[in-house]
Amino acid sequence: MTNVTAKTNSRLRERLLTLCEGAMMVVLAQILGYLKLWEMPWGGSICLSMFPIIFFALRRGLKPGLMAAFVFGVLQFLYDGGFALMWQAIFLDYLFAFTALGLAGLGKGRPGGVYWGALLAGVGRFLFHYVAGATIWAVYMPEVFFGLTMTSPWFYSLLYNGFYMAIDTVLCLILFALVSNTPLKSWLYGDESVPQQKSQQEKDPWD
């Protein structure tokens, strides 16, 4: 009975810790979302807001990552000047696109998972913006963009959304490469103690 109680308390403690971490990462992401390096005319920007969400998903896994990413998407729409041409844009550009950042959780504990997980998150978010840009926002397609004549909304959306999303994703990958040389690397494993040795079966998600 004592062992069962101990296990129950341990699970509750872990869930509470995950909830608190997720809340902190969402707040940090929201703050970083205000610190834009570049802002696009019809939504989208170059910033570091994706990094905390992806970091949390890689640390805690797919389900917690998706939940934190969804909350972040809601906050982005409500508090970051979000606007939508129609209700479909709310889902594609905010709820679905930002929730896709939680897909990074698929890389938790897997070989090279930190990098391909972050890349998967960036590509997932881009795809939703891409579809929204080519369908919902096509009416705002200019005649010329980046010095090129625009004739296809799909090509325009690829350039528009691909520009800032590619840079955001690369910035995240660079940050993860930098983190790999700091104590945060061990925290990302889900273990606050720095491992001295690894068993042969344990895979390093950074390798």
C-alpha positions in Angstrom: 0.0 0.0 0.0 2.9 2.3 0.8 4.5 1.6 -2.5 1.2 2.4 -4.4 0.8 5.6 -2.5 4.4 6.6 -3.2 4.0 5.9 -6.9 0.7 7.9 -7.1 2.4 10.8 -5.3 5.3 10.6 -7.7 3.0 10.7 -10.7 1.1 13.7 -9.4 4.3 15.5 -8.6 5.6 14.9 -12.1 2.3 16.1 -13.7 2.3 19.2 -11.6 5.9 19.9 -12.5 5.2 19.4 -16.2 2.2 21.8 -15.9 4.3 24.4 -14.3 7.1 24.0 -16.8 4.7 24.2 -19.6 3.1 27.4 -18.2 6.5 29.0 -17.8 7.6 28.1 -21.4 4.3 29.5 -22.8 4.8 32.8 -21.0 8.4 32.9 -22.2 7.4 32.2 -25.7 4.7 34.9 -25.6 7.3 37.5 -24.3 9.7 36.5 -27.0 6.9 36.9 -29.5 6.8 40.6 -28.7 10.5 41.0 -29.5 10.3 40.8 -33.2 13.4 41.1 -35.4 11.2 41.5 -38.5 7.5 41.7 -39.0 5.7 40.8 -42.2 2.9 43.1 -43.5 0.0 40.5 -43.2 1.1 38.5 -40.2 4.2 36.5 -39.4 7.5 37.6 -38.0 11.1 36.7 -37.3 11.5 36.0 -33.6 12.5 33.4 -31.1 9.1 32.5 -29.8 9.1 29.0 -31.1 12.2 28.0 -29.2 10.6 27.6 -25.6 7.7 25.6 -27.0 9.9 23.3 -29.0 12.3 22.9 -26.0 9.4 22.0 -23.7 8.0 19.4 -26.2 11.4 17.8 -26.6 11.8 17.6 -22.8 8.3 16.4 -21.9 7.1 14.6 -25.0 4.4 14.9 -27.7 1.2 15.3 -25.6 2.4 17.9 -23.2 4.1 19.7 -26.1 0.9 19.8 -28.2 -1.1 21.1 -25.2 1.5 23.9 -24.5 1.7 24.8 -28.2 -2.1 25.0 -28.5 -2.3 27.4 -25.5 0.5 29.5 -27.1 -1.5 29.6 -30.3 -4.6 30.9 -28.5 -2.5 33.6 -26.7 -0.9 34.6 -30.0 -4.3 35.3 -31.5 -5.7 37.1 -28.4 -2.8 39.2 -27.3 -0.3 39.5 -30.2 -2.5 41.6 -32.5 -3.8 38.5 -34.3 -6.4 39.0 -37.0 -8.2 36.7 -39.3 -10.1 37.3 -42.5 -12.5 34.5 -41.7 -12.9 31.8 -39.1 -10.9 29.3 -41.1 -7.9 31.6 -40.7 -8.2 31.4 -36.9 -7.8 27.6 -37.1 -5.1 27.5 -39.8 -2.9 30.4 -38.8 -3.2 30.2 -35.1 -4.7 27.1 -33.5 -3.4 24.5 -35.9 -0.2 26.2 -37.0 1.1 26.9 -33.5 -0.1 23.5 -32.1 2.1 21.9 -34.7 5.1 23.1 -32.8 4.3 20.4 -30.3 5.2 17.8 -32.9 8.8 18.3 -31.8 7.9 16.0 -28.9 8.2 13.1 -31.3 11.9 13.6 -31.1 12.1 13.2 -27.3 14.8 10.7 -26.4 15.5 9.6 -30.0 18.8 9.8 -31.8 19.1 13.2 -33.3 15.6 14.0 -32.0 16.5 17.5 -30.9 17.3 18.6 -34.4 14.8 16.7 -36.5 12.1 17.3 -33.9 12.7 21.1 -34.1 12.8 20.9 -37.9 9.5 18.9 -37.9 7.9 21.5 -35.7 9.0 24.3 -38.0 7.8 22.5 -41.2 4.5 21.6 -39.5 3.8 25.2 -38.6 4.8 26.4 -42.0 2.4 24.0 -43.9 -0.6 25.4 -42.1 0.5 29.0 -42.8 1.2 28.0 -46.4 -2.3 26.6 -47.0 -3.9 29.6 -45.3 -1.8 32.0 -47.3 -2.6 30.4 -50.7 -6.4 30.1 -50.0 -7.7 32.5 -47.5 -5.1 35.3 -47.9 -4.8 35.0 -51.7 -6.9 38.2 -52.1 -4.0 40.2 -50.7 -1.5 38.8 -53.2 0.5 41.7 -54.7 1.5 42.0 -58.3 5.2 41.9 -57.3 6.8 40.3 -54.3 10.5 40.1 -53.6 11.0 41.5 -57.1 9.1 38.7 -58.7 5.8 38.9 -60.6 3.1 37.0 -58.6 0.7 34.9 -60.7 0.0 32.0 -58.4 -1.2 32.4 -54.8 0.6 29.1 -53.9 3.9 30.4 -55.1 3.2 33.7 -53.3 2.4 31.9 -50.0 5.5 29.8 -50.4 7.7 32.9 -50.6 5.8 34.9 -48.0 5.5 32.2 -45.3 8.7 30.4 -46.3 10.8 33.5 -45.8 10.2 34.1 -42.1 9.5 30.4 -41.1 12.8 29.2 -42.6 14.6 31.9 -40.6 12.7 31.1 -37.4 13.5 27.4 -37.8 17.2 28.0 -38.5 17.4 30.2 -35.5 15.9 27.5 -33.3 18.4 24.9 -34.7 21.3 27.3 -34.0 20.0 27.8 -30.4 19.8 24.1 -29.8 23.3 23.6 -31.1 24.5 26.3 -28.6 22.5 24.7 -25.8 24.2 21.4 -26.5 27.3 22.9 -24.8 25.6 24.1 -21.7 24.0 22.4 -18.6 20.6 22.9 -20.2 21.4 19.9 -22.3 21.0 17.5 -19.4 17.8 19.3 -18.3 16.4 18.7 -21.8 16.8 14.9 -21.2 14.2 15.3 -18.4 16.9 14.7 -15.7 18.2 17.7 -13.8 21.3 15.9 -12.8 24.1 15.8 -15.4 24.7 12.2 -16.3 28.3 11.1 -15.8 28.0 7.9 -17.8 25.5 6.5 -20.3 24.7 2.9 -20.8 25.2 1.5 -24.3 21.4 1.3 -24.7 20.8 5.0 -23.9 20.5 7.1 -27.0 21.7 10.7 -27.0 19.0 12.8 -28.8 21.7 15.3 -29.7 23.8 12.9 -31.7 
